[in-house]
Protein backbone atom coordinates (compact mmCIF):
# COMPACT_ATOMS: atom_id res chain seq x y z
CA UNK A 1 0.00 0.00 0.00
CA UNK A 2 1.33 3.41 -0.96
CA UNK A 3 0.27 6.50 0.93
CA UNK A 4 -0.30 9.59 -1.19
CA UNK A 5 -1.01 12.88 0.52
CA UNK A 6 -2.51 15.93 -1.18
CA UNK A 7 -0.27 18.89 -1.91
CA UNK A 8 -1.88 21.02 0.79
CA UNK A 9 -1.08 18.32 3.36
CA UNK A 10 2.52 18.14 2.12
CA UNK A 11 2.84 21.92 2.28
CA UNK A 12 1.42 22.03 5.81
CA UNK A 13 3.77 19.22 6.86
CA UNK A 14 6.80 21.06 5.42
CA UNK A 15 5.77 24.24 7.25
CA UNK A 16 5.35 22.37 10.55
CA UNK A 17 8.58 20.39 10.08
CA UNK A 18 10.56 23.61 9.64
CA UNK A 19 9.15 25.00 12.87
CA UNK A 20 9.25 21.72 14.81
CA UNK A 21 11.95 19.36 13.45
CA UNK A 22 10.89 16.57 15.84
CA UNK A 23 7.90 15.78 13.60
CA UNK A 24 10.35 14.41 11.03
CA UNK A 25 10.61 11.31 13.24
CA UNK A 26 7.14 10.22 12.17
CA UNK A 27 6.33 12.05 8.93
CA UNK A 28 3.51 9.83 7.76
CA UNK A 29 1.78 9.86 11.12
CA UNK A 30 2.00 13.65 11.13
CA UNK A 31 0.72 13.85 7.56
CA UNK A 32 -2.15 11.54 8.46
CA UNK A 33 -3.12 13.85 11.33
CA UNK A 34 -2.87 16.90 9.08
CA UNK A 35 -5.03 15.22 6.45
CA UNK A 36 -7.70 14.29 9.03
CA UNK A 37 -7.71 17.80 10.49
CA UNK A 38 -7.97 19.43 7.05
CA UNK A 39 -10.89 17.18 6.07
CA UNK A 40 -12.64 17.76 9.41
CA UNK A 41 -12.13 21.53 9.09
CA UNK A 42 -13.44 21.54 5.52
CA UNK A 43 -10.15 22.70 3.97
CA UNK A 44 -9.92 19.68 1.66
CA UNK A 45 -12.41 17.03 0.69
CA UNK A 46 -11.79 13.32 1.24
CA UNK A 47 -10.08 13.14 -2.17
CA UNK A 48 -7.62 15.82 -1.11
CA UNK A 49 -9.06 18.53 -3.32
CA UNK A 50 -9.18 22.06 -1.88
CA UNK A 51 -12.65 23.25 -0.95
CA UNK A 52 -14.20 26.67 -1.38
CA UNK A 53 -13.31 27.25 2.28
CA UNK A 54 -9.63 26.74 1.44
CA UNK A 55 -9.91 29.26 -1.39
CA UNK A 56 -11.84 31.76 0.74
CA UNK A 57 -9.28 31.51 3.55
CA UNK A 58 -6.35 31.98 1.14
CA UNK A 59 -4.86 28.50 1.51
CA UNK A 60 -4.99 27.97 -2.24
CA UNK A 61 -4.04 30.46 -4.91
CA UNK A 62 -3.90 28.16 -7.90
CA UNK A 63 -0.12 27.81 -7.79
CA UNK A 64 0.15 25.67 -4.66
CA UNK A 65 3.36 23.68 -5.00
CA UNK A 66 5.94 22.08 -2.75
CA UNK A 67 8.99 24.24 -2.08
CA UNK A 68 11.30 21.56 -3.38
CA UNK A 69 10.70 18.06 -4.62
CA UNK A 70 13.85 15.97 -4.95
CA UNK A 71 14.28 14.49 -8.41
CA UNK A 72 15.86 11.25 -7.26
CA UNK A 73 15.21 8.79 -4.47
CA UNK A 74 18.78 9.31 -3.26
CA UNK A 75 18.07 13.03 -2.81
CA UNK A 76 14.80 12.24 -1.04
CA UNK A 77 16.56 9.87 1.36
CA UNK A 78 19.27 12.47 1.97
CA UNK A 79 16.58 15.00 2.91
CA UNK A 80 14.84 12.43 5.15
CA UNK A 81 17.53 10.29 6.81
CA UNK A 82 14.96 8.15 8.64
CA UNK A 83 14.33 6.40 5.29
CA UNK A 84 17.94 5.51 4.46
CA UNK A 85 17.78 2.00 5.91
CA UNK A 86 14.82 0.95 3.75
CA UNK A 87 15.20 -0.73 0.38
CA UNK A 88 14.37 1.39 -2.64
CA UNK A 89 11.53 -0.99 -3.52
CA UNK A 90 9.46 0.57 -0.70
CA UNK A 91 9.39 3.96 -2.46
CA UNK A 92 7.76 5.28 -5.58
CA UNK A 93 7.45 8.64 -7.25
CA UNK A 94 4.05 10.00 -8.21
CA UNK A 95 2.66 13.30 -9.44
CA UNK A 96 2.45 14.30 -5.78
CA UNK A 97 6.07 13.40 -5.01
CA UNK A 98 7.85 10.55 -3.28
CA UNK A 99 5.74 8.10 -1.31
CA UNK A 100 6.47 5.17 0.98
CA UNK A 101 4.60 1.94 1.37
CA UNK A 102 2.84 0.71 4.50
CA UNK A 103 5.83 -1.44 5.48
CA UNK A 104 8.01 1.64 6.02
CA UNK A 105 5.21 3.55 7.73
CA UNK A 106 4.53 0.64 10.08
CA UNK A 107 8.22 0.18 10.81
CA UNK A 108 8.76 3.86 11.65
CA UNK A 109 5.61 3.93 13.76
CA UNK A 110 6.71 0.90 15.77
CA UNK A 111 10.13 2.45 16.28
CA UNK A 112 8.51 5.60 17.66
CA UNK A 113 6.32 3.56 20.00
CA UNK A 114 9.29 1.60 21.35
CA UNK A 115 11.72 4.50 21.59
CA UNK A 116 11.91 5.67 25.20
CA UNK A 117 13.01 9.10 23.93
CA UNK A 118 9.97 9.67 21.73
CA UNK A 119 7.45 12.19 22.96
CA UNK A 120 3.84 11.39 23.77
CA UNK A 121 2.89 13.34 20.66
CA UNK A 122 5.16 11.15 18.51
CA UNK A 123 3.68 8.01 20.07
CA UNK A 124 0.18 9.35 19.49
CA UNK A 125 0.96 9.99 15.82
CA UNK A 126 2.49 6.51 15.55
CA UNK A 127 -0.61 4.87 17.06
CA UNK A 128 -2.79 6.81 14.64
CA UNK A 129 -0.65 5.75 11.67
CA UNK A 130 -0.89 2.09 12.71
CA UNK A 131 -4.67 2.43 13.03
CA UNK A 132 -4.82 3.93 9.53
CA UNK A 133 -2.68 1.11 8.12
CA UNK A 134 -4.98 -1.44 9.71
CA UNK A 135 -8.07 0.40 8.47
CA UNK A 136 -6.86 0.45 4.87
CA UNK A 137 -5.34 -3.04 4.81
C-alpha positions as CSV (number, residue, x, y, z in Angstrom):
1,X,0.0,0.0,0.0
2,X,1.3,3.4,-1.0
3,X,0.3,6.5,0.9
4,X,-0.3,9.6,-1.2
5,X,-1.0,12.9,0.5
6,X,-2.5,15.9,-1.2
7,X,-0.3,18.9,-1.9
8,X,-1.9,21.0,0.8
9,X,-1.1,18.3,3.4
10,X,2.5,18.1,2.1
11,X,2.8,21.9,2.3
12,X,1.4,22.0,5.8
13,X,3.8,19.2,6.9
14,X,6.8,21.1,5.4
15,X,5.8,24.2,7.2
16,X,5.4,22.4,10.5
17,X,8.6,20.4,10.1
18,X,10.6,23.6,9.6
19,X,9.1,25.0,12.9
20,X,9.2,21.7,14.8
21,X,12.0,19.4,13.4
22,X,10.9,16.6,15.8
23,X,7.9,15.8,13.6
24,X,10.3,14.4,11.0
25,X,10.6,11.3,13.2
26,X,7.1,10.2,12.2
27,X,6.3,12.0,8.9
28,X,3.5,9.8,7.8
29,X,1.8,9.9,11.1
30,X,2.0,13.6,11.1
31,X,0.7,13.9,7.6
32,X,-2.2,11.5,8.5
33,X,-3.1,13.8,11.3
34,X,-2.9,16.9,9.1
35,X,-5.0,15.2,6.5
36,X,-7.7,14.3,9.0
37,X,-7.7,17.8,10.5
38,X,-8.0,19.4,7.1
39,X,-10.9,17.2,6.1
40,X,-12.6,17.8,9.4
41,X,-12.1,21.5,9.1
42,X,-13.4,21.5,5.5
43,X,-10.1,22.7,4.0
44,X,-9.9,19.7,1.7
45,X,-12.4,17.0,0.7
46,X,-11.8,13.3,1.2
47,X,-10.1,13.1,-2.2
48,X,-7.6,15.8,-1.1
49,X,-9.1,18.5,-3.3
50,X,-9.2,22.1,-1.9
51,X,-12.7,23.3,-0.9
52,X,-14.2,26.7,-1.4
53,X,-13.3,27.2,2.3
54,X,-9.6,26.7,1.4
55,X,-9.9,29.3,-1.4
56,X,-11.8,31.8,0.7
57,X,-9.3,31.5,3.6
58,X,-6.4,32.0,1.1
59,X,-4.9,28.5,1.5
60,X,-5.0,28.0,-2.2
61,X,-4.0,30.5,-4.9
62,X,-3.9,28.2,-7.9
63,X,-0.1,27.8,-7.8
64,X,0.1,25.7,-4.7
65,X,3.4,23.7,-5.0
66,X,5.9,22.1,-2.8
67,X,9.0,24.2,-2.1
68,X,11.3,21.6,-3.4
69,X,10.7,18.1,-4.6
70,X,13.8,16.0,-4.9
71,X,14.3,14.5,-8.4
72,X,15.9,11.2,-7.3
73,X,15.2,8.8,-4.5
74,X,18.8,9.3,-3.3
75,X,18.1,13.0,-2.8
76,X,14.8,12.2,-1.0
77,X,16.6,9.9,1.4
78,X,19.3,12.5,2.0
79,X,16.6,15.0,2.9
80,X,14.8,12.4,5.1
81,X,17.5,10.3,6.8
82,X,15.0,8.2,8.6
83,X,14.3,6.4,5.3
84,X,17.9,5.5,4.5
85,X,17.8,2.0,5.9
86,X,14.8,0.9,3.8
87,X,15.2,-0.7,0.4
88,X,14.4,1.4,-2.6
89,X,11.5,-1.0,-3.5
90,X,9.5,0.6,-0.7
91,X,9.4,4.0,-2.5
92,X,7.8,5.3,-5.6
93,X,7.4,8.6,-7.3
94,X,4.0,10.0,-8.2
95,X,2.7,13.3,-9.4
96,X,2.4,14.3,-5.8
97,X,6.1,13.4,-5.0
98,X,7.9,10.6,-3.3
99,X,5.7,8.1,-1.3
100,X,6.5,5.2,1.0
101,X,4.6,1.9,1.4
102,X,2.8,0.7,4.5
103,X,5.8,-1.4,5.5
104,X,8.0,1.6,6.0
105,X,5.2,3.5,7.7
106,X,4.5,0.6,10.1
107,X,8.2,0.2,10.8
108,X,8.8,3.9,11.7
109,X,5.6,3.9,13.8
110,X,6.7,0.9,15.8
111,X,10.1,2.5,16.3
112,X,8.5,5.6,17.7
113,X,6.3,3.6,20.0
114,X,9.3,1.6,21.4
115,X,11.7,4.5,21.6
116,X,11.9,5.7,25.2
117,X,13.0,9.1,23.9
118,X,10.0,9.7,21.7
119,X,7.4,12.2,23.0
120,X,3.8,11.4,23.8
121,X,2.9,13.3,20.7
122,X,5.2,11.2,18.5
123,X,3.7,8.0,20.1
124,X,0.2,9.3,19.5
125,X,1.0,10.0,15.8
126,X,2.5,6.5,15.6
127,X,-0.6,4.9,17.1
128,X,-2.8,6.8,14.6
129,X,-0.6,5.7,11.7
130,X,-0.9,2.1,12.7
131,X,-4.7,2.4,13.0
132,X,-4.8,3.9,9.5
133,X,-2.7,1.1,8.1
134,X,-5.0,-1.4,9.7
135,X,-8.1,0.4,8.5
136,X,-6.9,0.5,4.9
137,X,-5.3,-3.0,4.8
